Amino acid sequence: MPDVLSLKNENSIQRIIVWSIVVLVVTADQISKYAVKTGMNLYESRRVFGDFFKLTYIENPGMAFGIQFENKILFTLLSILAAVMVLIYLIRLPNERFLFKTSLALIVGGAFGNLIDRIIYGRVVDFFDVEFFDIAIPAFSFLFINFPGYALTRWPVFNIADSAVTCGMVLITWTILFQKETAKLESTT
């Protein structure tokens, strides 16, 4: 039988770590964006590792990958609602697995990092410019629907908040796909 006091201490430590992740993501995101805004001109690009990795200062008025949303006020309100819902979900999960709470902390930190920009400036500061790989999907038809082709020759410019949200989503996927199976195996032994 586990010691109740040690479980309380473990939960307290996990809670501190989870909320520290949220604060760290928002702080690092905002400091890095401030440094870019004050140290670079809009659309300026500086090579870090040749053409593979550059710092390129852009301001994104749309969604991820530069997708435009017609009603910016509605989009901002929906973004706030989504961020608050994930935050509430994180608060109400005291007994959830630590990895799952960590993934939600990354998502909350990233969401609020970008929301701060969207509310204050009306657009999000992006600056990581990376050449991963080219993507080319040819146009095709399926069930009488024509799908246009898609080509990506350079990854869209992103920031720390975007990276945190992406890492959080990868961790959630990992947790859903593999952690539950582990929990089932542990309960049967």
N, C-alpha and C positions, 0 to 999 in steps of 0.2 A: 504494500500500500504506500503510495507516494506521500511524502511529508507535505502537509497543506502549506506550511510557511515557505518551503522551498518553491512550491508551485506559484505562490503569490509573488515571490521575489523574481522568479523567471518571467512571469507575465508583466511585471513592472518594468523589467529590463527590456523586454520585447517592445512594450508600449513606448518606452523612451527611444529605442532605436527606430521604430516605425515613424514616430513624429519628427525625429531628427532627420530622417530621410526626406520627409516633406519639406522641412525648413531648408535643408541643404540644397535640394533641387531648385526651389524658388530663389534662394539667395544666389547660388552660382549662376543660374539663368539670368537673373536681373543684373548682376555685376558684369557678366560677360557681354550682355546686350548694351549696357551703359558704356563699357570700354569700346565696343565697336562703334556705337553712335558718336562718341566724342573723339575717337581716334582715327576714324576713316570717313571718307566721303561716300555718299550713296553711290552704289554700283562700282566702287573701287574694289579691286581684287589684288591680293598679295599671295604670292606663292610660298608655301610652307615646304612641301615635298614635290617640287616640279609642278606638273599639271595634275598629278594624282590627288593632292590635297592642297586646297587654297582657302584663304579667308576672303569671302566675297560678301560685302555688305549690301543686302537688299531689304526691302520692307514689303511684306506680303499682306495685301489687304483681304485676301481670301482665306480659303481653308487649306488643309494640307496639300502639298504638291501644287500650290498656286491655283487651285480650283476656285473659281469665283462664285459668290453667293449674292444674288440680286439684292435682297433685303438685309443689309448689314446689321441693323438694330435687332431684327428677329434672330439672325445668326448669333449675335452676341448674347442675347437673352437665352437662346437654346444652349449655348456653350456654358453659360453660368449655371443653368439648371442641371446640365449633365455633370459638371464639376461638383456641384453641391450634392447631387444624388450619390456620386461615388464617394464623396467625403462622408456623408451620413452612413453609407454602407460600411465604410472602413471603421467608423466609430462604433457601429452596432455589432461588430464581429470580434468580441474580446476572446473567444475561444477558438477562432479559426487558426489554421496552420500559419506559422510565421512566414513562410515563403509567399503564401497568398496575400497576407497583410502587407508584406514588403512590396509586392507587385502593385497593389492598390495605392500604396504610399508614393511610388514612382509616378503612377498615373495622375494622382491628385496634385503632386508637386508640379508636374509638367503642365497639367491643365491650368492651374492657377498662374504659373509663370507666363504662359501665353495669354491668359485672360487679362493680366495686368497690362500687357502691351495693347491688347485690343481695346480695353476700356480707356486707357490714358491717351494712346496715339491713334487708335482706329485701325491699326495694322500691326503685324508682328515682325520684329527684327529677326532676320535669319542671316547666318554667316558661314556655317560649315559647308564647304563646296568640295565634294568628293567624287572621283571617277571610280565607280565600282565596276560596272560591266554594262555593256549595251544590251538593251532589251528590244526585240523586234517581234511583234505578233502580226502576222499578215491578216488582211481582211478576209472574212469568211462568212458563209451563210449557214444558218442552222434553223430548221423548222420554219422556213419562209421568212426568216429575219436576217437582214444583212448587218453584220457587225463591221465597223470600220477598223482598219489596221491601227496599230499603235507602235510608236518607236520612241525609245528613250536612249539618248546618246550620252547623257550625263545625269547623275542623280540630282534631284531637286535640292536646292540649298535649304539647310535646316539649322536648328539651334539645340541648346542643351535641353530645353523643355520637350522638344520633339523626340530627342533621344531617350529621355526618361519615360515618356509615354510608350514608345516602341519597346523599350526593355521591359516595362511593366506588362505590356500585352504578351510578350514572349514568355515571361514568367507565369502569367495566368494560364496561358495555353499549356505550358509545361506542367503546371500544377494540376490542371483539369485532366490532362491526358495520362500523366504518370504518377502523381502523388496519390490519387484516389485508389489506384490499383495497389500501391504500397500499403495504404491504410487497410484495405481488404485483406491483404496477405498477413499483416501484423495481427489483425483481429481473429484470424482463423488458427493462429499458432498458439 
